């Protein structure tokens, strides 16, 4: 602790209590919480304690992995706080059914531009960071997100030091921030970082993977090119790359709770449905029944190709629709 005290004096950060830090939030403010595992646990609790003191505070986050957001659960009437999400995760889906989250549709890569061009306002940024090194530099952990741009647009930046965060630098140093960049710094004891659990792949999942893996050249590469919320970016990247192969993988059908089998490939989607990727960008669609190659095909040819990889129970009906409606 002696070394930490020295560094506080060297870099002149404003180490304050949680209660003092959240006083920076004013009624009507937008507050950014970050993304995924990067969650300001202690500041969230401290801000929730101000329920009734402030009004119309709008909090942005996304893909929250932990089981609770305190400002939401402590204020279900949304008298003080309203929560907005870039990307709906498991917990946020439960909030949706309770009417406690508002969805913000956006491509993740566009976030820096939205902040930089002032389409998005940020009053206060709650930024989880690692413990500082001997020079006062912290890491943004494993959820770098668009924090660098947010720093530039926020009125107030608050670092929350999380003792479990790794001190990552990033390829270009963008994960590295200095204590002096914060207006306030808080610290305390945190829970361990949450972990996501995944179900074992089903026989259908394995069947789809086997079909797709046959299309991947040996030695195609191991670099990660996408991330959470990057479906459109990944498809566009594949479309523009040499070799040009992007795949959408889905189960051909599903079974409802009532035991009824329904096709995931349909003739038309209901009015008001959300479309994440345009047809002009989709090259291949894979189900356990095969791979539909869509590039360069007419509307009828595309519809027939999709019908051909549907579940056998629905294939004939879909093929008939394709031939009658696309001439």
Secondary structure, DSSP 8 states (H G I E B T S, - for coil): -HHHHHHHHHHT--B--HHHHGGG--TT-EEE--STT---HHHHHHHHTTBTTB-SEEEEE-S--SS--HHHHT-TT-SSEEEEESS--HHHHHHHHTT--EE----GGGHHHHHHTTSS--SEEEEEE----TTSEEE-TT--TTHHHHHHH-SEEEEEE-TTS-----TTSTTEEEGGG-SEEEE---------------HHHHHHHHHHHTTS-TT--------TT-HHHHHHHHHHSTT---EEE--SEEE-TTS-EEESS-SS--TT---SS-GGG--EEEETTEEEE-TT--HHHHHHHHHHTS-HHHHHHHHHHHHHH--
